[in-house]
Structure formats: structure tokens, C-alpha cells
Amino acid sequence: MGTESVCIVGRNGMGKSTLCKTIMGMVSPTAGAITFSGRRIDGLAPEKVARSGIAYVPQGRRLFPSLTVEEHLAMLAPESRGKRWTPAAVYELFPRLADRRRNGGAELSGGEQQMLAVGRALLLNTPLIVMDEPSEGLAPSIVDDLIDVVHRLVSEGVAVLVVEQNLRAATAMSVRQLVMTSGRIEIELTAAELLESTELQSTYLGVDA
């Protein structure tokens, strides 16, 4: 996909999250192949998929409730040594995490938890990050911050694949929109085309005009 952001949108239950899990080796594909950087990765364990160059921000964040922000990042700090994304760089990107570095995962707000989930993925310093429903449950102002982060990552050479139910967030994160229905990409269009067509929004996303 090159260095860009691409959003996969669609109604609930269309297979978007399953696609993410399949890419990451958490679900086995029933047919076809998954290739990344010219290499097949289907059948690899999740940790080997990560080593191949794909980081994952899962739906629901999946943080450790009792571990502090600092401890979450420390687990991957050795992997990041000498690279672009270190714990210090994550704190620079998300100053609120620096302020909350000694708070446990369960003590963070939803927005702070999502910042930590993204920061944890960044420490792998991969060329591609897959984000599953990153705006879910977040206040609009935090969603705006997340949109800015996606654009910054792309500007720094990180490709981002986003699965997103929030139409506003999806179209702000990426020009390219892939619409999924029943486990298949039905149509590719631009964010502008999707925003301009209430018919497409109603048909593929269930958005009322």
C-alpha cells in the first residue's frame, strides 16, 4: 500500500475486525494468501507477523489494568533502542501519557488508553500499523487528536491501515476508502466521494440521510 493511510469501512459484522485478526495471525485464512513486502505471512504466529514489520492496535486497546503507562512501554523499550520510536518519543507525541506515566491502565481515560495502545505499537518501529476501530468510544476532541497522529505517522514514513466505523474519522484519516461487505472489498472510492453520496453511505454503511 506504500506510505499512506487507507481506511476500511462498512457495516457492523461485515468482517472488518476479522480481516485485521487474519492479517495479524490471530485467525487462519480459509483461502487465498496474505503477502507483505513480497513475503507470504499467512500462517505465521502473531509475534512473527509483528517481526515481519506489522504492528497492531487492537479494538478495545487490550492493556494490562495493573501495569502503569511506564511499565507498558518498558516491555518494548529494548526493541526500540536506537530507533525512531522510543518511550521518550511516545511521550513527546502524547504528552498526557507523560503526565500519567505512573498510572495503571485501568486508571486511564478511554482516550489515554488509546494513546497508550498506539504508543505501544509504535515502539515496534514497523513500516505498517494496523488499527482496529481506533476512535471507538472516544470524545470528538480525542478523535481529532488521533486523526492528527495518523497524518503525522504517514508524513514520517509509516503506513497505516485503519478499520473504522466512524465515518467522520475514517474520511479525515485517509483519502482512500475501501468498503467491505460480507468479508469482501466491494468498492474503493475517495473520502470526498463517500462524503458526497448519501446513497453510498446508506447502502454500505447504514448511515441515514
C-alpha positions as CSV (number, residue, x, y, z in Angstrom):
1,M,0.0,0.0,0.0
2,G,3.0,2.3,0.2
3,T,3.4,5.1,2.7
4,E,-0.2,6.2,3.1
5,S,-3.2,5.7,5.2
6,V,-6.1,3.5,4.0
7,C,-9.4,3.1,5.7
8,I,-11.6,0.0,5.5
9,V,-15.2,0.9,6.3
10,G,-18.5,-1.0,6.4
11,R,-21.5,-2.0,8.5
12,N,-21.0,-4.0,11.7
13,G,-20.5,-7.7,11.1
14,M,-19.0,-7.4,7.6
15,G,-15.7,-8.9,8.6
16,K,-13.5,-5.8,9.1
17,S,-12.1,-6.8,12.5
18,T,-11.7,-10.4,11.3
19,L,-9.6,-9.1,8.5
20,C,-7.3,-7.4,11.0
21,K,-7.0,-10.5,13.1
22,T,-6.3,-12.6,10.0
23,I,-3.5,-10.2,8.9
24,M,-2.0,-10.4,12.4
25,G,-2.1,-14.2,12.5
26,M,-4.8,-14.5,15.1
27,V,-7.3,-16.1,12.7
28,S,-6.3,-18.5,10.0
29,P,-7.5,-17.6,6.4
30,T,-9.7,-20.2,4.7
31,A,-8.5,-19.3,1.3
32,G,-6.0,-17.1,-0.6
33,A,-2.7,-15.7,0.6
34,I,-1.5,-12.7,2.6
35,T,1.7,-11.1,1.4
36,F,3.7,-8.2,2.9
37,S,6.9,-6.8,1.4
38,G,6.9,-9.6,-1.1
39,R,6.7,-12.3,1.5
40,R,3.8,-14.6,2.5
41,I,2.8,-14.1,6.1
42,D,-0.4,-16.2,6.3
43,G,0.2,-19.0,8.7
44,L,2.7,-17.1,10.8
45,A,2.2,-16.7,14.6
46,P,1.2,-13.2,15.7
47,E,4.7,-12.4,17.1
48,K,6.3,-13.4,13.8
49,V,3.9,-11.2,11.9
50,A,5.0,-8.3,14.1
51,R,8.6,-9.2,13.5
52,S,7.9,-9.1,9.7
53,G,7.0,-5.4,10.1
54,I,3.3,-5.0,11.1
55,A,2.2,-3.6,14.4
56,Y,-1.3,-3.8,15.7
57,V,-3.6,-1.5,17.7
58,P,-6.5,-3.9,18.6
59,Q,-10.1,-3.0,19.1
60,G,-10.7,-2.4,22.8
61,R,-7.0,-1.4,23.5
62,R,-6.2,-4.6,25.4
63,L,-4.0,-3.1,28.1
64,F,-2.9,-4.6,31.4
65,P,-5.1,-2.9,34.1
66,S,-2.5,-3.1,36.8
67,L,0.6,-2.1,34.8
68,T,1.5,1.6,34.7
69,V,2.0,3.5,31.4
70,E,5.7,3.4,32.1
71,E,5.6,-0.4,32.5
72,H,3.6,-0.9,29.4
73,L,6.2,0.9,27.3
74,A,9.1,-0.6,29.2
75,M,8.2,-4.0,27.9
76,L,9.0,-3.0,24.4
77,A,11.7,-0.4,25.2
78,P,14.6,-2.8,24.4
79,E,13.1,-3.3,20.9
80,S,13.1,0.4,20.3
81,R,16.6,1.3,21.4
82,G,18.4,3.5,18.8
83,K,15.3,3.7,16.6
84,R,12.8,6.4,15.7
85,W,10.1,5.5,18.2
86,T,11.3,5.1,21.8
87,P,9.4,5.7,25.0
88,A,10.7,9.3,25.1
89,A,9.3,9.8,21.5
90,V,6.0,8.4,22.5
91,Y,5.8,10.8,25.5
92,E,6.6,13.6,23.1
93,L,3.8,12.6,20.8
94,F,1.4,12.0,23.7
95,P,2.3,14.5,26.5
96,R,-0.7,13.3,28.5
97,L,0.9,9.9,28.8
98,A,4.0,11.5,30.3
99,D,1.8,13.1,32.9
100,R,0.2,9.8,33.6
101,R,3.2,7.6,33.4
102,R,2.8,6.1,36.9
103,N,-0.9,5.4,36.5
104,G,-2.2,2.0,35.8
105,G,-4.0,1.1,32.6
106,A,-7.4,0.9,34.4
107,E,-6.9,4.4,35.8
108,L,-6.6,6.0,32.3
109,S,-9.5,7.6,30.4
110,G,-10.5,5.9,27.1
111,G,-8.5,8.5,25.1
112,E,-5.4,7.9,27.2
113,Q,-5.8,4.2,26.9
114,Q,-5.9,4.5,23.1
115,M,-2.9,6.8,23.2
116,L,-1.0,4.1,25.1
117,A,-2.2,1.4,22.7
118,V,-0.9,3.4,19.8
119,G,2.4,4.2,21.6
120,R,3.0,0.6,22.4
121,A,2.6,-0.3,18.8
122,L,4.9,2.5,17.7
123,L,7.7,1.0,19.8
124,L,8.0,-1.9,17.4
125,N,9.1,0.6,14.8
126,T,7.3,-1.2,12.0
127,P,6.7,0.2,8.5
128,L,2.9,-0.6,8.8
129,I,0.5,-0.2,11.7
130,V,-3.0,-1.8,11.6
131,M,-5.6,0.0,13.8
132,D,-8.9,-1.7,14.5
133,E,-11.7,0.8,15.4
134,P,-9.3,3.3,17.0
135,S,-12.0,6.0,17.5
136,E,-14.5,3.7,19.3
137,G,-15.9,5.3,22.4
138,L,-13.7,8.4,22.2
139,A,-14.7,12.1,22.6
140,P,-14.7,14.1,19.4
141,S,-11.7,16.1,20.5
142,I,-9.7,13.0,21.2
143,V,-10.7,11.6,17.8
144,D,-9.3,14.8,16.2
145,D,-6.0,14.2,18.1
146,L,-6.0,10.6,16.8
147,I,-6.6,11.8,13.2
148,D,-3.6,14.2,13.6
149,V,-1.4,11.3,14.8
150,V,-2.3,9.2,11.8
151,H,-1.3,12.0,9.4
152,R,1.9,12.6,11.3
153,L,2.8,8.9,11.1
154,V,2.3,8.9,7.4
155,S,4.4,12.0,7.0
156,E,7.2,10.2,8.8
157,G,7.0,7.1,6.5
158,V,4.7,4.8,8.5
159,A,1.8,3.3,6.5
160,V,-1.4,3.0,8.4
161,L,-4.3,0.6,7.7
162,V,-7.4,1.6,9.7
163,V,-10.7,-0.2,10.2
164,E,-13.1,2.4,11.2
165,Q,-16.9,2.6,11.8
166,N,-16.9,6.4,12.4
167,L,-17.5,8.0,9.0
168,R,-16.1,11.4,10.0
169,A,-12.9,9.8,11.4
170,A,-12.4,7.5,8.5
171,T,-12.7,10.1,5.9
172,A,-10.5,12.5,7.8
173,M,-7.8,9.9,8.3
174,S,-7.5,8.8,4.7
175,V,-8.3,9.7,1.1
176,R,-8.6,6.0,0.1
177,Q,-11.7,4.3,1.4
178,L,-12.3,0.6,0.9
179,V,-15.9,-0.5,1.6
180,M,-16.3,-4.1,2.9
181,T,-19.4,-6.2,2.6
182,S,-19.6,-9.8,3.7
183,G,-15.9,-10.2,4.0
184,R,-15.0,-8.8,0.6
185,I,-13.9,-5.3,-0.6
186,E,-17.0,-4.2,-2.6
187,I,-15.8,-0.8,-3.8
188,E,-12.9,1.6,-3.5
189,L,-13.5,5.3,-3.5
190,T,-12.2,8.6,-2.2
191,A,-13.2,10.2,1.1
192,A,-14.8,13.0,-0.9
193,E,-16.8,10.6,-3.0
194,L,-18.1,8.8,0.1
195,L,-18.9,12.0,1.9
196,E,-20.8,13.4,-1.1
197,S,-23.0,10.4,-1.6
198,T,-25.8,9.8,0.9
199,E,-26.8,6.8,-1.2
200,L,-23.4,5.1,-0.8
201,Q,-23.4,5.9,2.9
202,S,-26.9,4.4,3.3
203,T,-26.2,1.3,1.2
204,Y,-22.8,0.3,2.5
205,L,-22.6,1.9,6.0
206,G,-26.2,2.1,7.1
207,V,-26.0,5.8,7.6
208,D,-29.4,7.5,7.4
209,A,-29.6,10.5,5.1
